[in-house]
Amino acid sequence: MQRLALVRQKSLCYDGLIQYRTNNQIKAPEVRVIDEHSQNLGVLPLAKAIDIAREKGLDLIEISATANPPVARIMDFDKFRYQKEKEDRKQRQSQKANELKQVRITPRAALNDLRIKAKRTDEFLEDGHKVEVSIFLRGREKGNKDWALAKLEEFLKLISVEHQRLVEPKKGGRGFITQIAKK
């Protein structure tokens, strides 16, 4: 019933292994036991907790080794590992949903080019991303800022998804920048 208790956990900071002790790998003399129905069985000697887990055909998994006394849970280790991996995947997906996508247009762009970029912007917004729209000015275009702002407004009207402006158009770098998100 002894199993290698390694669960692979990925995070943005590092890709490491977190070790969970199971059954006889637990070193504490007493553990606070939580059963498979999430009910607290109280503080029990380690041997008794392992016996209870074996009677039920499950494993005793040390959840929090730093608590006093350490917290251990009675459950199937494979199920526990699957749940942890599922939580990690969900967490990574939610972090990806908050990415800032960038769309760059020029004031000389034809209407069809703007429609194509607007369609791509719609896809980003539907996926839950924030979008930074920037209009890029070169040479004498920098002197005609009203024209560039009008082109930016025209582009924002082409976006079919209902959106809100997080940042009003402001001068930045070589043009104007605004941020939008889905309402």
C-alpha positions, 0 to 999 in steps of 0.5 A: 500500500506504500506509494510514491507520493509526488504530485507535479505542480506547475506555477508561474514562478517555478515548475517543481515537485511537491511531495505529499507523504502517505501512510507510513511516510508520515513522520508525526506521532499524532495527526488531525484526521479528516475522513473522505466525507470531509468530517473531522475525526479529531487528533489520533495517533498515527497508527490508528489513523493508518488502520482506519484508512486501510479498513476503508481501503483508502490512503492517509495523505498528509495535507498540511505538515506544518500545522500543529498537529499535522493535518491528514486526510483519508482518501484515494491518493490517485483521486487526490492527485487528479484533483490537484492537477485539475485545480492547477489546470484551472488556475493556469487557464484563469491566469491566461484569461487575463492576458493583455492582447495588442492590436496595432493599426495605422491611420492609412489602413483601408476599411477592409484591413480595419474590419479584419483587425476588428474581427480579431479583436472580437475574438480576443474579447470573446475569450475574455482578454483585455485588448490594447489598441494602438494607432501607429503614426509616422512622419508627418502623420504625427502632426495630424492627431485629430485625423488619427483619433478619428481613425481610432474611433472608426476602428472602435465602432467596427468592433461588434462585441459590446465593450468598455474603455478601460483607458481613454485614448492617450498619447503614447510613444508614436501614436495613441493607445487605448484599452478595452475589455468586454462588458 
